[in-house]
Amino acid sequence: MKWSGGFRVLGLSCSPRAGGNTDLMLDSALEGAAGAGARTEKVDVPGLDIHPCQACNACFKDGRCIQQDDMQTLYPKLLDYEGVILAAPIFSMNLAAQAKILIDRLQCCWSKKFVLKEHTVPDEEKRKARRGLWLSAAGFDRPDVFEPAIVTVRYFFGMLEISTRERVTYYNVDEKGAITKVPGALEECRAAGARLVNPPEPTGEEQEWLSSLS
Ligand SMILES: Cc1cc2nc3c(=O)[nH]c(=O)nc-3n(C[C@H](O)[C@H](O)[C@H](O)COP(=O)(O)O)c2cc1C
């Protein structure tokens, strides 16, 4: 669904390697989104003070996390911006810990949905308009290297009630900046960023599938 208001895109750069592959991929995607008319914001996740979930279950009461750290400024953006880009490399066959800590802190969203049986994004129009993009790079030379992380990323977007998602992932990309030597990679990220804002019209079959979700 096309969103009638302004489109904001939150880009989460989760690698500890500033200027590394996923960071560059994110810059390109944000460029694409901005070029398509979005207001963009890039967040350096490793630079934030984000503590791991303590499994205290306090969020079971009202869907809110009681830990007072930088997640408190991220939650409203994660749940309100129209576009969310997760840029996170593969470490030890899954998402880098910096991304995983953030995702674990969406336990309050899980509580909201499954304990309190409420939406994490109350506005239906907003829910339908929200779109997500996962950008990743992995050093191993095997296309299935992203498989374990795909499940975690699906969970991440699910907690944010973002059902329209895309991914741009490159394997066999290891050295810092190696992504710049992969023909077309950053252009693909730029195009994916633009598509967040201006998605192509769904085909008849896609439209049918989308309707079955609501
Ligand atoms: C601690 C650590 C663990 C890694 N584990 C894997 C792995 O299990 N599989 C893989 O394909 N690459 C692995 N890599 C390589 C990174 O995925 C690769 O270098 C990637 O390009 C890093 O992206 P970045 O520049 O955005 O940080 C690992 C790198 C580090 C530092």
The ligand as a Gaussian input file, in Angstrom:
#p B3LYP/6-31G(d) Opt

LIG

0 1
 C       33.759000     -12.355000      14.636000
 C       33.522000     -12.628000      13.191000
 C       32.854000     -13.762000      12.840000
 C       32.580000     -14.031000      11.496000
 N       31.903000     -15.159000      11.198000
 C       31.571000     -15.412000       9.897000
 C       30.798000     -16.567000       9.570000
 O       30.425000     -17.372000      10.418000
 N       30.485000     -16.756000       8.268000
 C       30.862000     -15.900000       7.288000
 O       30.518000     -16.116000       6.135000
 N       31.613000     -14.791000       7.577000
 C       31.955000     -14.523000       8.855000
 N       32.678000     -13.402000       9.164000
 C       33.099000     -12.487000       8.074000
 C       32.154000     -11.289000       7.903000
 O       30.830000     -11.710000       7.684000
 C       32.599000     -10.450000       6.700000
 O       33.889000      -9.977000       6.916000
 C       31.669000      -9.301000       6.379000
 O       32.042000      -8.721000       5.152000
 C       31.710000      -8.250000       7.471000
 O       30.876000      -7.165000       7.149000
 P       31.178000      -5.680000       7.713000
 O       32.353000      -5.169000       6.946000
 O       29.938000      -4.947000       7.482000
 O       31.483000      -5.857000       9.176000
 C       33.001000     -13.126000      10.490000
 C       33.697000     -11.965000      10.861000
 C       33.949000     -11.713000      12.182000
 C       34.683000     -10.450000      12.570000

